[in-house]
Amino acid sequence: MTIANSTAQSGLKLAVVTAYPPSRASLNEYGLHLVLALRSDPRVESVHVLADQTDGTTSDLEHLATGLTLERCWKFDAFGNSLAIARAARRSRVDAVVFNSHFRSFGEKSLASALGLLTAPLLSTLRVPTVLILHNIVEAVDLLSTGMAKTRLGATLASAAGTVLTRLLLFADKVSVLLPSYEQILTDKYRARNVVHIPHGVFGRTPTNPPPRPSGLRRIVTFGKFGTYKKVEILIEAVELLRERGMNDLEIVVAGTDSPNTPGYLASVQERFARVPNLKFTGYLAEEDVDPTLASATVVVLPYTSTTGSSGVLHQVGRVGRAVVMPQIGDLAELMRSEGYAGETFETGSTTSLATAVERVLNDPEYRVRLERQNLETSRSCSIAQVASRYVDEITKLRGSRSFRRRQLAAS
């Protein structure tokens, strides 16, 4: 499916392998915004999106823009994705292929996921230049707490397999990671010299000032895929504790769905806390509903026990200019250090600590506004358009390299 662009100037022709709306697979929103930002770069002539297959009930037309081609050529958890993507990429005759991925992008089944990821180095060996964006790396993920492994033995085996997989993935022409520590790990442990740190980036336009909050109950919002390392119970119990302290004007909004590893989790939470007043569950949020939901918050809480990469939720919270309460752990702590996001922190797993953190933000308006403005300013400093420009820079370097020219001569 193609919408032609008669005005496009000669430039880079790119393919992007990604989950893509209306798919609900992980990274689909990031894929959408990255693709649109790449297409808007004046050095890019066209973008061919190699996307995951959906149920077919929603038209793709609304997700296309001038100069984009959309081909749904792979399926989550399918074992033939690597060949399907490789064929589509070679058919499209693009200058480079960008992979928007993490270690579960292509499936919950380990083999299916690994085979999908290995398409990047496979294309490189087939003389198709590749840029692999890795949203997480195995060394930075607690496999047990995130549900990626069920036992300690399983976690040990998965870690070893992840190390082997990472070595293979580094045969892609360029590997991009979203946090400085990831670049350091890949450089030190694997002696990689083709790794670059490019931040996550913030979607869309960031307002100059935080939007006004709705009147009425003070709203505490949490957003994500829950059940493994994102737990709702601690937030509900913390708010109940605040109500015991006399704060009765509070509302909790749980926005999002179950993690694929914990189906039925949110339904069980709803049943357990059915008598808790002013507790709402939104279910899945479409892309256009995320910003209004986060902007309706007095404070956003990230009730995490672990992390799996550069938090997309934290970047979205910053974009709408809201204060956040979160544990100072792993990648969240690094985002505070390296990018400048700010929030009130609490001790992981402690209901009392979380309640105290939320109470401070709610009862100190000046402090809350300082957090909002700092997060908004941080988000303004790194847009997805700036990130896309960095990727175009890297692809341009590849295109001008001797090895690239040798590949083109060999393929012609």
C-alpha positions in Angstrom: 0.0 0.0 0.0 1.6 3.3 -1.1 0.8 6.9 -1.1 3.0 8.6 -3.8 5.1 11.7 -3.2 5.7 13.5 -6.4 7.5 16.4 -4.8 10.1 14.3 -2.9 13.7 15.2 -3.7 16.3 12.5 -4.3 17.6 11.3 -1.0 17.8 8.3 1.3 15.4 5.4 0.8 14.9 3.7 4.1 13.1 0.7 5.4 12.0 0.4 9.1 11.2 -2.9 10.7 8.8 -2.3 13.6 5.5 -3.1 15.2 3.1 -0.5 13.8 -0.4 0.8 14.7 -3.1 -0.4 14.8 -1.0 -3.3 16.2 -0.9 -3.3 20.0 2.5 -5.0 20.2 5.2 -3.4 22.2 7.0 -0.4 20.6 4.2 0.2 18.1 3.8 3.8 19.2 7.5 4.4 19.1 7.6 2.9 15.6 4.9 5.2 14.4 6.6 8.3 15.7 10.1 7.3 14.5 8.8 6.5 11.0 7.0 9.9 10.7 10.1 11.7 12.0 12.4 9.9 9.6 10.1 10.7 6.7 10.1 14.4 7.7 13.9 14.6 7.5 14.7 16.5 4.3 17.5 14.0 3.5 15.0 11.2 3.3 13.1 10.5 0.1 10.9 7.6 1.3 10.3 5.2 4.1 9.2 1.6 3.5 7.6 0.3 6.8 8.0 -3.5 7.2 5.4 -4.0 9.9 3.7 -6.8 11.9 0.5 -8.3 10.8 -2.7 -7.3 12.6 -6.2 -8.7 12.7 -7.1 -6.8 9.6 -10.2 -5.1 11.1 -8.7 -1.6 11.0 -7.6 0.2 7.9 -4.0 1.1 7.6 -4.7 4.2 5.6 -5.0 6.5 8.6 -1.5 5.5 9.7 0.1 6.4 6.4 1.5 9.7 5.2 2.9 11.0 2.0 6.1 9.1 1.0 5.4 6.1 3.2 4.9 2.6 2.0 3.5 0.0 4.5 4.0 -3.7 4.1 2.8 -6.1 6.8 5.2 -8.9 6.3 5.9 -10.5 9.7 3.8 -12.0 12.5 4.4 -12.0 16.3 5.8 -15.4 17.5 6.2 -16.7 13.9 9.4 -18.6 13.1 9.6 -17.5 9.5 9.9 -13.8 10.2 13.6 -13.5 9.4 13.2 -14.8 5.8 10.0 -12.8 5.3 11.6 -9.5 6.4 14.8 -10.2 4.5 12.9 -10.8 1.3 10.8 -7.7 1.7 13.9 -5.6 2.5 15.8 -6.8 -0.5 12.8 -6.3 -2.7 12.4 -2.7 -1.6 15.9 -1.9 -2.7 16.4 0.7 0.0 19.7 2.3 1.1 19.4 1.0 4.7 17.1 -0.9 7.0 16.4 0.3 10.6 15.1 -2.1 13.2 13.0 -0.8 16.1 13.4 -3.6 18.6 14.0 -5.1 21.9 14.5 -8.7 23.0 10.8 -9.6 22.8 9.9 -7.6 19.7 9.2 -10.6 17.5 7.7 -13.0 20.0 7.3 -14.2 23.6 8.8 -17.5 22.4 12.6 -17.2 22.8 13.5 -18.9 19.5 11.0 -16.9 17.5 12.2 -13.7 19.1 15.9 -14.5 18.5 15.3 -15.4 14.9 13.5 -12.2 14.2 16.3 -10.1 15.8 18.9 -12.0 13.8 17.4 -10.6 10.6 19.6 -7.5 11.2 23.0 -9.2 11.0 21.6 -11.5 8.3 20.8 -8.5 6.1 24.2 -7.1 6.7 25.8 -10.3 5.4 23.5 -10.0 2.4 25.0 -6.5 1.7 22.0 -4.6 3.0 23.2 -1.9 5.4 21.4 -2.2 8.8 20.9 -0.1 11.9 19.6 -2.0 14.9 17.9 0.0 17.7 18.0 -2.1 20.9 15.7 -0.7 23.5 17.1 -3.1 26.1 20.1 -5.4 26.6 20.2 -8.6 28.6 22.8 -7.3 31.0 20.5 -4.5 32.2 17.3 -6.6 32.8 16.4 -8.6 35.9 15.0 -11.6 34.1 13.2 -13.0 37.1 11.4 -9.9 38.3 10.4 -9.0 34.7 8.9 -12.4 34.1 11.3 -13.2 31.3 12.4 -16.2 33.3 10.5 -18.4 35.8 13.4 -19.8 37.8 17.0 -18.9 38.7 18.2 -21.7 36.5 16.1 -20.4 33.7 17.4 -16.8 34.3 21.0 -18.1 34.1 20.4 -20.0 30.9 18.5 -17.0 29.4 21.3 -14.7 30.3 23.9 -17.0 28.7 21.7 -17.3 25.6 21.2 -13.5 25.5 25.0 -13.0 25.6 25.4 -15.2 22.6 22.6 -13.5 20.8 24.0 -10.1 21.5 27.4 -11.1 20.0 25.6 -12.1 16.8 23.5 -8.9 16.8 26.6 -6.8 16.9 27.3 -8.0 13.3 24.7 -5.4 12.2 26.4 -2.4 10.6 25.4 -0.1 13.5 23.8 -0.8 16.8 22.0 2.0 18.7 21.2 1.9 22.4 19.1 4.4 24.3 21.1 4.8 27.5 24.8 5.6 28.0 25.4 2.6 30.3 24.2 0.3 27.6 26.9 1.6 25.2 29.5 1.2 27.9 28.5 -2.4 28.5 28.6 -3.3 24.8 31.9 -1.6 24.4 33.6 -3.1 27.4 32.1 -6.6 27.5 31.9 -7.3 23.8 34.6 -4.9 22.5 32.1 -3.5 20.1 33.1 -0.6 17.9 29.9 -0.1 16.0 27.7 1.0 19.0 26.2 4.4 19.4 24.1 6.0 22.1 21.1 7.8 20.8 18.4 8.8 23.4 14.8 7.7 23.3 13.3 11.0 22.3 10.0 12.6 23.0 7.0 12.2 20.7 5.2 15.2 19.0 5.3 18.8 20.0 6.0 19.7 23.6 3.9 22.6 25.0 5.7 25.7 26.5 3.9 25.3 29.8 2.3 22.4 31.6 -1.4 22.1 30.7 -4.0 23.0 33.4 -5.2 20.2 35.6 -8.9 19.4 35.8 -10.7 20.5 38.8 -12.2 18.1 41.3 -10.6 15.1 42.8 -6.8 15.0 42.8 -6.0 12.2 40.3 -3.1 9.7 40.7 -2.5 8.0 37.3 -0.3 5.0 36.5 0.2 3.7 33.0 1.7 0.6 31.4 1.5 -3.1 31.0 1.1 -4.5 34.5 1.7 -7.7 36.4 5.4 -8.6 36.3 7.6 -5.7 37.5 4.8 -3.1 37.3 2.5 -3.7 40.3 -0.7 -1.9 41.0 -1.5 -3.2 44.5 1.2 -1.1 46.2 -0.2 2.1 44.7 -3.8 1.3 45.8 -2.6 0.4 49.3 -0.5 3.6 49.5 -3.6 5.7 48.5 -5.7 3.9 51.1 -3.0 4.8 53.7 -3.2 8.5 52.6 -7.0 8.3 53.1 -6.4 7.1 56.6 -4.3 10.3 57.1 -7.3 12.4 56.0 -6.6 12.9 52.3 -10.1 11.9 51.0 -10.1 13.8 47.7 -8.0 11.2 45.8 -8.8 9.3 42.7 -6.7 6.4 41.2 -6.6 5.8 37.5 -4.9 2.6 36.3 -4.4 3.0 32.5 -3.2 0.1 30.4 -3.3 -3.7 30.1 -1.9 -6.9 31.5 1.7 -7.8 30.6 1.7 -10.7 28.1 3.4 -12.7 30.9 0.5 -12.2 33.4 -2.8 -12.5 31.6 -5.8 -11.8 33.9 -3.7 -9.8 36.4 -5.7 -6.5 36.3 -9.0 -8.4 36.5 -7.8 -10.0 39.7 -6.7 -6.6 41.1 -10.1 -5.2 40.2 -11.8 -8.0 42.0 -9.6 -7.8 45.1 -10.0 -4.0 45.5 -13.6 -3.8 44.3 -14.7 -1.8 47.4 -12.0 0.8 47.1 -13.7 4.2 46.2 -12.6 6.2 43.1 -10.6 3.5 41.6 -10.8 3.3 37.8 -9.3 1.0 35.2 -9.3 2.3 31.6 -8.1 -0.8 29.8 -6.0 -0.4 26.6 -5.3 3.2 25.7 -5.1 4.1 22.0 -2.3 6.4 21.0 -4.5 9.5 20.9 -5.8 8.9 24.4 -2.4 8.6 26.2 -1.6 12.3 26.4 -5.0 13.4 27.7 -5.0 10.6 30.3 -1.5 11.5 31.6 -2.3 15.2 31.5 -5.4 14.7 33.6 -3.1 13.6 36.5 -2.1 15.6 39.5 0.8 13.2 39.8 1.8 10.1 37.8 3.2 7.1 39.7 5.5 4.4 38.3 5.1 1.5 40.7 8.0 -0.5 39.3 10.2 -3.1 41.0 12.6 -3.3 38.1 13.3 -1.7 34.7 13.7 -3.0 31.1 15.0 0.0 29.2 14.7 3.8 28.7 11.2 4.3 30.0 8.7 5.4 27.3 6.2 6.3 30.0 8.6 8.7 31.8 9.3 10.5 28.5 5.5 10.8 27.8 4.9 12.1 31.4 7.6 14.7 30.7 6.0 15.7 27.4 2.7 16.6 29.1 4.5 18.3 32.0 3.5 16.3 35.0 5.2 15.4 38.2 6.2 11.8 38.7 6.8 9.5 41.7 9.1 6.6 40.9 11.7 4.3 42.5 15.3 5.4 42.0 16.4 2.2 40.4 18.1 0.9 37.2 17.2 2.7 34.0 14.9 5.2 35.8 17.8 6.4 37.9 19.9 6.7 34.8 17.3 8.8 33.0 17.3 11.2 36.0 21.1 11.4 35.8 21.7 11.4 32.0 18.7 13.2 30.6 17.5 15.4 33.6 14.1 14.0 34.4 13.0 14.7 38.0 10.6 13.1 40.4 10.0 12.3 44.0 11.5 8.8 44.7 10.4 6.0 47.0 11.8 2.8 48.3 10.9 -0.1 46.0 8.3 -2.4 47.5 7.5 -0.1 50.5 3.8 1.1 50.7 4.7 3.6 53.4 7.5 5.1 51.4 5.3 5.4 48.3 2.5 7.0 50.3 4.9 9.5 51.8 6.3 10.4 48.4 2.9 10.9 46.8 1.8 12.9 49.9 4.8 15.3 49.5 4.0 16.0 45.8 0.3 16.4 46.4 0.6 18.7 49.4 3.5 20.9 48.2 2.2 22.7 45.0 5.4 24.7 44.5 7.5 21.6 44.6 5.0 19.8 42.2 5.2 22.7 39.7 9.1 22.6 39.9 9.0 18.9 39.0 6.5 19.6 36.2 8.5 22.3 34.6 11.8 20.4 34.9 10.3 17.4 33.2 8.7 19.5 30.5 12.0 21.3 29.8 13.9 18.0 29.7 11.4 16.6 27.2 11.8 19.7 25.0 15.5 19.2 24.8 15.3 15.9 22.9 12.5 15.4 20.4 11.9 12.4 18.3 12.7 14.6 15.3 16.2 15.2 16.7 16.6 11.5 17.4 15.6 10.7 13.8 18.1 13.2 12.5 20.8 11.3 14.4 19.8 8.1 12.8 19.9 9.7 9.4 23.4 11.0 10.2 24.5 7.4 11.0 23.0 6.1 7.9 24.6 8.8 5.8 28.0 7.8 7.3 27.4 4.2 6.4 26.3 5.2 2.9 29.5 7.1 2.3 31.8 4.4 3.7 34.1 2.3 1.6 32.4 -0.9 2.8 29.0 0.4 1.7 30.3 1.3 -1.8 31.8 -2.2 -2.1 28.5 -3.7 -1.1 26.6 -1.7 -3.7 29.1 -2.7 -6.4 28.8 -6.4 -5.4 25.1 -6.2 -5.4 24.8 -4.5 -8.8 
